[in-house]
């Protein structure tokens, strides 16, 4: 007795399914073209694919860009799409993690500047390994900026300090 799934695996792919897979590969190729050069180096690609992506970045004409994207889509048929998707997923997870660290840093900065010593105590209780002296200095300088209506230079430094701290503490 055949199970339904086994029977479907024996059938040839429908035209619709083949087209859908081609569109998915083109979309994957499009995502590759949106990566930075450093990110692109981490992706396992053939030399002709790298060259096609570099060429796309130099093209100004919309029609020529469209044709080049189709060419990249064709090259994607022979590329290791699973490995590429894996790397792109890793980039996506890294971006989400960076957004989470930015949010944590923003929340703590606001709290440290608005609540004062109580928030500092909470922060040091939660993160005893943080550099107490540097954090207190950044808070003091940020509060002076706010009081004197100055540009947010030290508030940015405080944010970067907190974000970098959270990034270092991440597993």
C-alpha positions in Angstrom: 0.0 0.0 0.0 1.4 3.4 -1.0 1.4 6.3 1.3 0.3 9.5 -0.3 3.7 11.3 0.2 5.7 8.5 -1.3 3.5 8.5 -4.4 3.9 12.3 -4.9 7.7 11.9 -4.6 7.7 9.6 -7.7 5.8 12.1 -9.8 7.8 14.7 -11.9 7.6 18.3 -10.6 4.8 20.4 -12.0 5.6 23.4 -14.0 4.2 25.6 -11.2 6.5 23.9 -8.7 9.6 24.3 -10.9 8.7 28.0 -11.4 8.2 28.5 -7.7 11.7 27.0 -7.0 13.3 29.2 -9.6 11.7 32.3 -8.0 12.9 31.2 -4.6 16.5 30.8 -6.0 16.2 34.3 -7.6 15.1 35.7 -4.3 18.1 34.0 -2.6 20.3 35.5 -5.2 18.7 38.9 -4.6 19.5 38.6 -0.9 23.2 37.9 -1.8 23.4 41.1 -3.7 22.2 43.1 -0.7 25.1 41.8 1.5 28.2 43.8 2.3 31.5 42.8 0.8 32.6 41.4 4.2 29.5 39.3 4.6 29.7 38.1 1.0 33.2 36.7 1.8 31.6 34.4 4.4 29.2 32.9 1.9 30.3 29.8 0.0 30.1 31.0 -3.6 31.6 30.0 -6.9 33.9 32.6 -8.6 31.4 33.2 -11.4 28.6 34.1 -8.9 30.9 36.5 -7.1 31.8 38.1 -10.4 28.1 38.4 -11.3 27.3 40.1 -8.0 30.2 42.5 -8.4 29.0 43.3 -11.9 25.5 44.0 -10.7 26.8 46.6 -8.2 28.5 48.5 -11.1 25.4 48.5 -13.4 23.3 51.7 -13.3 20.6 50.9 -15.9 17.5 49.4 -14.5 17.0 47.0 -17.5 20.6 45.8 -17.3 20.2 45.3 -13.6 17.1 43.2 -14.2 18.9 41.0 -16.7 21.9 40.6 -14.4 19.5 39.6 -11.6 18.1 36.9 -13.9 21.6 35.7 -14.7 22.3 35.5 -11.0 19.1 33.5 -10.6 20.3 31.1 -13.3 23.7 30.8 -11.5 21.8 30.0 -8.3 20.5 26.8 -9.9 24.0 25.2 -9.6 24.9 26.9 -6.3 24.7 25.2 -2.9 21.5 26.9 -1.9 21.3 25.1 1.5 24.8 26.3 2.6 23.9 29.8 1.4 20.6 29.8 3.3 22.5 28.6 6.4 24.9 31.5 6.2 22.1 34.0 5.6 20.2 32.7 8.5 23.3 33.1 10.7 23.5 36.8 9.6 19.8 37.2 10.4 20.2 35.8 13.9 23.3 38.0 14.5 21.3 41.1 13.4 18.5 40.2 15.7 21.0 39.7 18.6 22.5 43.1 17.9 19.0 44.7 17.9 18.4 43.0 21.3 21.7 44.4 22.7 20.8 47.9 21.3 17.4 47.7 23.1 19.0 46.6 26.4 21.6 49.3 26.2 19.0 51.9 25.4 16.7 50.8 28.3 19.5 50.7 30.8 20.9 54.1 29.7 17.4 55.7 30.1 17.0 54.1 33.5 20.5 55.0 34.7 20.0 58.6 33.7 16.5 59.0 35.0 16.6 56.9 38.2 20.1 57.7 39.4 21.7 55.7 42.2 18.8 53.2 42.5 19.3 52.1 38.9 23.1 52.0 39.3 22.7 49.6 42.3 20.3 47.4 40.3 22.7 47.4 37.3 25.7 46.5 39.5 23.7 43.8 41.3 22.7 42.3 37.9 26.1 42.8 36.3 28.9 42.8 39.0 31.6 42.3 36.4 30.9 45.7 34.8 33.5 48.5 35.1 31.9 50.5 37.9 34.2 53.4 37.7 33.9 54.0 34.0 30.1 53.6 34.1 29.7 56.1 37.0 31.9 58.6 35.1 29.9 58.2 31.9 26.6 58.7 33.9 28.0 61.7 35.6 29.2 63.3 32.3 25.9 62.5 30.6 23.9 64.1 33.4 26.1 67.2 33.1 25.3 67.3 29.4 21.6 67.1 30.1 21.8 69.8 32.7 23.8 72.2 30.5 21.7 71.4 27.4 24.8 70.2 25.5 24.9 67.8 22.5 24.6 64.1 23.5 28.3 63.1 23.1 28.6 61.4 26.5 25.1 59.9 26.3 26.3 58.2 23.0 29.4 57.0 24.8 27.3 55.6 27.6 25.1 53.8 25.1 28.1 52.3 23.3 29.7 51.3 26.6 26.5 49.4 27.6 26.0 47.8 24.2 29.6 46.6 24.0 29.3 45.3 27.6 26.2 43.3 26.7 27.8 42.0 23.5 30.9 40.8 25.5 28.7 39.1 28.1 26.7 37.2 25.5 27.3 33.5 25.3 
